[in-house]
Amino acid sequence: GNALIGFLVYQGKLALDQGDLLPEWRQPGDPRRAITLSQMLRMCDGLQFSEKYTDPLSDATTMLFQRQDAAAYAAQRPLKASPGSTFHYSSGTSVLLCRILRGAIGGSLTDYWLFPQQALFAPLGMTSAILEPDAVGTLVGSSYLYATARDWAKFGLLYLQDGCWQGQRILPPGWVKYSTRPNDTDPRYAAHFWRQVPSAFTPPQSAPTSAECSWPSDAYLASGYQGQFVTVIPSADLVVVRLGLTQKRHSWDHPRVIADILHAIG
């Protein structure tokens, strides 16, 4: 989602400070009209959304498994906090960004479905990548993006190379810096990238005991369901992809694995 939004920002079709983003929020007096694109990318839009995958009645599971129109469900969520005031991770926000993409792209449904391939996957040679839509055709940017480890590595390399690929600029100048700058409301997160490993994959015993075991200060990562990671470490010129399935909380120690890799190549 971050890369596709960035592509349209580069084209001038979207702007980070843009508000009034969805028709459902445009009634007079609706405070959600004030939510900006940047606040959604940074997960500080203030929308109420329960992100509990073990609860079949949570917003996340209801949206993904019980609704044909995932974005319509997410757009109905009320504000829980003032936009920009607090961080709250929400897969509903990622789905809404894909709906905003659809409006900004315009054209037919086929144009929208082809957009990720044309803008991102084909230029990078991510030939295996598939991003699935929901039943009404909206791409589900929070989930259902499938690719091989090598293709995910290409995605990480795009960011390691400041949004450029083989001499071609894909993302706007400064987009990677913006995307990886820690949030003011919660420095663990940036703009659809994590700056710290989510707590489920940082066992308590992994607390660093020496400098070489600490989490690199410039590292950032895309974190998928049950422990899939694309980790980018600019200071080491390194991208690490892990396609795992870790169901038990704290049974994968991602900071320790990264520390071991850095030690091995150092």
Salt bridges, closest charged atoms under 4 A:
ASP20 OD1 - ARG26 NE 3.42
ASP20 OD1 - ARG33 NE 3.17
GLU24 OE2 - ARG99 NH2 2.72
ASP30 OD2 - ARG32 NH2 2.86
ASP59 OD1 - ARG77 NH1 3.54
ASP151 OD1 - LYS154 NZ 3.48
ASP162 OD2 - ARG169 NH2 3.26
ASP186 OD2 - ARG188 NH2 2.64
